[in-house]
Amino acid sequence: MDPLTHALLGASAAHLAFGRRLGRRAWMIGAVAGMLPDVEFFIRSSEDPLLNIEVHRQFTHAFAFIPIGGAVAAAPWLLRRERRADWRPVLGAATLAYATHGLLDACTNYGTQLLWPFSDLRVAWHWLTTIGPLFTLMLLLGLVFGVRGGRRWPAALGIAGALAYVGVAAWQQERGLAAQAEIAAARGHPVERAKMFPTVGNVFLWRSVYESGGVLHTDRIRTGGELSWKPGGAVALAPESSLTPAERANARVLRDYRRFAWFSDGWVARAPAAPEVYGDARYSLSTEGFAPIWGVRFDPGARVPTEWVDFTAQNRVPLGDLWREIAGLDPGYHPLSGRLAAR
């Protein structure tokens, strides 16, 4: 999730739980602690382009690290001797706010290693995108009115609203998955695995991705009101066996491919516009086909044979088109049952 939302959630939780004891210090402690786990984002290496994706959302986000992270976040408020009398609520506010970070990230697409070091499983519930204006606004309003009025219930309402938003997202995702299964069945595709990814800033428009026979099929599914869908494209998976002989012969390339496949949860496909790039097929710059936002390129003869390829700067969200899709005004969408019956 974006840093602002992490700060607001951490601040709201700390204000709600410890505002009576700490006053305005509670939300300030919570805001810092809520953002602190992302400090590992700055761990990078020119010799290892994949180091960042390996450690980001790893140890600092894990359940096991919460007591350490809480203590580190509380430390600046405990440096002065006169403040140490309140060390228990200060530590409690920092630890509570720190704990919100990993759980919120697990609600998004990218995955968070909540169980590290016992497991490298990337927990991702795919309910939210990294930017959710309504989700953030509810937390902001609750915190502002709570702090300004010296009351805790507005922050409680903000958190309750955010939780309700997540609940609606989970429900809409289930509706989308049911629609996805119907679409695949109508095509005669046995589904080997499937995911439903949210689109920016809403819970009613989803990117459907499923695998069948080594091919990834993507569609757009609208769950607001009557279920409808917009046919997308298909792209072949790029498993380890699809590496070139030179790439397979290079131990570093082979290891880095496996690391990237782990990061992308096995959703790896070659970019149609740049076949030398192995892309993360969970996300696309295009709403119709597959244009990866990021991926890797290998040069087995180079000293550092792996290059991280990032097309994020090209990512543009056409808000007008997005709104037409959400509102049901895009003519490319068709009622689910009617369209499939016609097929």
C-alpha positions in Angstrom: 0.0 0.0 0.0 1.1 3.6 -0.5 3.1 5.2 2.5 0.3 7.7 3.2 -2.3 5.0 3.8 0.1 3.0 6.0 0.8 6.1 8.0 -3.0 6.8 8.4 -3.8 3.3 9.5 -1.0 3.1 12.0 -1.8 6.5 13.3 -5.6 5.7 13.6 -4.9 2.4 15.4 -2.5 4.1 17.9 -4.8 7.0 18.5 -7.8 4.7 19.1 -5.9 2.4 21.5 -3.5 4.8 23.3 -4.8 8.3 22.6 -6.3 8.7 26.1 -2.9 7.9 27.6 -0.5 9.6 25.2 -2.6 12.4 23.7 -1.4 13.6 20.4 1.8 11.7 20.7 -0.2 8.5 20.0 -1.0 9.3 16.4 2.5 10.6 15.6 4.1 7.5 17.0 1.6 5.4 15.0 2.2 7.2 11.8 6.0 6.7 11.9 5.6 3.0 13.0 3.0 2.4 10.3 5.5 3.4 7.6 8.7 2.0 9.1 8.5 -1.6 7.6 9.1 -0.2 4.1 12.6 0.9 5.1 13.9 -2.3 3.4 12.7 -0.9 0.1 16.1 0.9 0.0 18.1 -2.3 0.1 19.5 -2.6 -3.4 22.6 -3.9 -5.2 24.0 -3.2 -8.6 25.5 -6.7 -8.6 22.2 -8.3 -7.9 19.2 -6.6 -9.6 16.7 -9.0 -8.0 17.8 -8.4 -4.4 15.2 -5.7 -3.9 12.2 -7.8 -5.0 13.5 -10.6 -2.8 13.8 -8.6 0.5 11.0 -6.1 -0.1 7.9 -7.1 2.0 10.1 -9.8 3.7 11.6 -9.7 7.1 10.4 -6.3 8.2 6.9 -7.2 7.3 6.8 -10.6 9.0 4.8 -11.4 12.2 8.0 -12.5 13.9 9.6 -9.1 13.4 6.8 -7.1 14.9 8.2 -6.8 18.5 11.6 -5.7 17.1 10.0 -3.2 14.7 7.8 -1.8 17.4 10.7 -1.3 19.7 12.7 0.4 16.9 9.7 2.7 16.1 9.3 3.6 19.8 12.9 4.4 20.4 13.0 8.0 19.3 10.2 8.9 21.8 12.1 7.2 24.6 15.5 8.9 24.2 14.6 11.7 26.6 14.6 10.6 30.3 11.4 12.5 31.2 9.4 10.5 28.6 10.4 7.1 29.8 7.7 6.9 32.4 5.3 6.3 29.6 7.4 3.6 28.0 4.6 1.0 28.1 1.9 2.9 26.1 4.6 4.3 23.8 5.9 0.8 23.0 2.3 -0.5 22.8 1.3 2.3 20.3 4.4 1.7 18.2 4.0 -2.1 18.1 0.3 -2.0 17.3 0.8 0.5 14.4 3.8 -1.5 13.1 1.7 -4.7 13.1 -0.9 -3.0 10.8 1.6 -2.6 8.0 2.1 -6.3 6.9 -1.6 -7.1 7.2 -2.5 -4.2 5.0 0.1 -5.2 2.4 -1.2 -8.7 2.4 -4.6 -7.3 1.2 -2.9 -6.2 -2.0 -1.6 -8.0 -5.0 2.1 -8.2 -4.5 2.4 -10.6 -1.6 3.9 -10.3 1.9 6.1 -12.8 3.7 4.1 -12.8 6.9 5.5 -16.1 8.0 9.2 -15.4 7.4 11.6 -16.9 8.5 9.5 -20.1 8.8 8.2 -19.9 5.3 8.9 -17.9 2.1 5.2 -18.0 1.2 4.0 -14.6 -0.2 0.6 -14.0 1.3 -1.6 -12.0 -1.1 -5.3 -11.8 -0.9 -5.8 -9.6 -3.9 -8.5 -7.4 -2.5 -6.9 -3.9 -2.9 -4.6 -2.1 -5.3 -1.7 -0.1 -3.8 -3.7 3.1 -4.3 -7.3 3.2 -2.9 -8.6 6.8 -2.6 -11.8 5.9 -0.8 -10.0 3.6 1.6 -7.4 6.3 2.4 -10.0 9.0 2.7 -12.0 7.2 5.4 -8.9 6.8 7.5 -7.9 10.4 6.9 -11.3 11.8 7.9 -11.5 9.6 11.0 -8.0 10.6 12.2 -8.4 14.3 11.6 -11.7 14.6 13.4 -10.5 12.4 16.2 -7.3 14.3 16.8 -8.8 17.8 16.4 -11.7 17.0 18.8 -9.6 14.9 21.2 -12.0 12.0 20.7 -11.3 8.4 19.7 -14.6 7.3 18.2 -14.0 9.1 14.8 -10.8 7.1 14.3 -12.8 4.0 15.2 -15.3 4.9 12.5 -12.6 5.4 10.0 -11.1 2.0 10.7 -14.5 0.4 10.6 -15.2 2.0 7.2 -11.8 0.8 5.9 -12.6 -2.8 7.1 -16.0 -2.6 5.5 -14.4 -1.6 2.3 -12.1 -4.6 2.4 -15.1 -6.8 3.2 -16.9 -5.6 0.1 -13.8 -6.1 -2.0 -13.5 -9.7 -0.8 -17.2 -10.3 -1.6 -16.9 -8.8 -5.1 -13.8 -10.8 -5.8 -15.7 -14.0 -5.0 -18.4 -12.9 -7.5 -15.7 -12.3 -10.1 -14.2 -15.7 -9.5 -17.6 -17.3 -10.1 -18.0 -15.4 -13.3 -14.5 -16.4 -14.3 -15.3 -20.1 -13.9 -18.4 -19.6 -16.0 -16.4 -17.9 -18.8 -13.7 -20.7 -18.8 -16.3 -23.4 -18.8 -18.1 -21.8 -21.8 -14.8 -21.8 -23.7 -14.1 -25.4 -22.8 -11.0 -24.5 -20.8 -10.1 -26.7 -17.9 -8.7 -24.2 -15.3 -5.4 -25.2 -13.7 -5.2 -22.1 -11.6 -7.0 -18.8 -11.5 -6.7 -15.3 -9.9 -8.8 -12.2 -9.8 -6.9 -8.9 -9.5 -8.5 -5.6 -8.5 -8.1 -2.5 -10.7 -7.1 1.0 -9.4 -9.3 2.6 -6.8 -12.4 0.5 -6.9 -13.9 -2.9 -5.9 -16.2 -3.5 -8.9 -13.8 -3.9 -11.8 -11.4 -6.9 -11.9 -8.7 -8.3 -14.1 -9.4 -12.0 -14.5 -6.4 -14.3 -15.2 -6.5 -18.1 -15.5 -4.2 -20.8 -16.8 -5.4 -23.5 -19.1 -3.1 -25.8 -21.1 0.0 -23.6 -20.6 -1.8 -20.5 -21.8 -2.9 -17.5 -19.7 -6.2 -16.0 -20.5 -7.1 -12.5 -19.4 -10.5 -10.8 -19.3 -12.1 -7.8 -17.6 -15.0 -8.6 -15.2 -17.4 -6.0 -13.8 -19.1 -7.0 -10.6 -21.0 -3.8 -9.9 -24.7 -4.6 -10.3 -25.3 -7.2 -13.0 -22.2 -9.3 -13.8 -20.7 -8.4 -17.1 -17.4 -9.1 -18.9 -15.1 -7.9 -21.6 -13.1 -10.5 -23.5 -9.3 -10.0 -23.3 -6.3 -11.8 -24.7 -4.2 -14.8 -24.2 -0.4 -15.4 -23.9 1.7 -18.5 -23.5 3.3 -19.2 -20.1 7.1 -19.0 -20.1 8.2 -21.8 -17.7 11.8 -22.6 -16.9 11.9 -25.0 -19.9 11.3 -22.0 -22.2 14.7 -20.5 -21.4 17.2 -20.6 -24.3 20.0 -23.2 -24.2 22.5 -20.4 -23.4 20.3 -19.2 -20.5 19.8 -22.6 -19.1 23.5 -23.3 -19.2 24.2 -20.2 -17.1 23.8 -21.1 -13.4 23.2 -17.4 -12.4 20.5 -16.9 -15.0 18.8 -20.1 -14.0 18.9 -19.1 -10.3 17.6 -15.6 -11.2 14.8 -17.0 -13.3 13.6 -19.1 -10.4 13.8 -16.1 -8.1 11.7 -14.0 -10.5 9.2 -16.9 -10.9 8.9 -17.1 -7.2 8.3 -13.3 -6.9 5.6 -13.4 -9.6 4.0 -16.6 -8.2 4.7 -18.5 -11.4 2.7 -16.1 -13.6 5.6 -15.6 -16.1 5.1 -14.9 -19.8 7.2 -13.3 -22.5 6.3 -9.8 -23.4 4.7 -9.9 -27.0 6.3 -6.6 -27.9 9.7 -7.6 -26.4 10.0 -11.4 -26.4 13.4 -11.2 -24.7 11.7 -9.9 -21.6 10.2 -12.4 -19.1 7.3 -10.4 -17.6 5.1 -10.7 -14.5 1.8 -11.6 -16.1 -0.3 -10.6 -13.0 -0.2 -7.0 -14.1 -0.4 -5.3 -17.5 -0.1 -1.8 -19.0 -2.8 -2.8 -21.4 -6.4 -3.5 -20.5 -6.9 -5.7 -23.6 -3.7 -7.8 -23.8 -0.5 -8.4 -22.0 2.2 -5.7 -21.7 4.2 -6.3 -18.5 4.8 -3.5 -16.1 8.1 -5.2 -15.1 10.2 -8.2 -15.8 13.7 -9.5 -16.4 16.0 -9.8 -19.4 19.0 -12.1 -19.5 22.4 -11.8 -21.2 24.3 -15.0 -20.3 27.5 -13.5 -21.6 27.5 -10.4 -19.4 29.3 -10.1 -16.0 25.9 -9.4 -14.4 23.6 -11.5 -16.7 20.3 -10.4 -15.3 18.6 -7.0 -16.0 15.6 -5.8 -14.1 13.2 -4.2 -16.7 10.8 -1.6 -15.4 8.1 -0.1 -17.5 6.3 1.6 -14.6 7.0 5.1 -16.0 4.8 4.1 -19.0 1.9 3.1 -16.7 -1.0 5.5 -17.3 -4.4 5.0 -15.9 -7.0 6.6 -18.3 -9.4 7.7 -15.6 -12.2 8.5 -18.1 -12.0 5.0 -19.6 -11.8 3.5 -16.1 -14.9 5.3 -15.0 -16.9 4.2 -18.1 -16.0 0.6 -17.3 -16.9 0.9 -13.6 -20.2 2.7 -14.5 -21.2 0.2 -17.1 -20.9 2.6 -20.0 -18.2 0.8 -21.9 -19.9 -0.8 -25.0 -17.3 -3.6 -25.0 -19.0 -5.2 -21.9 -21.8 -7.7 -22.2 -24.0 -9.4 -19.6 -22.3 -12.5 -18.6 -25.1 -15.0 -19.2 -26.3 -13.5 -22.5 -22.9 -13.3 -24.0 -22.0 -16.8 -23.0 -25.3 -18.2 -24.2 -24.6 -16.7 -27.6 -21.3 -18.3 -27.8 
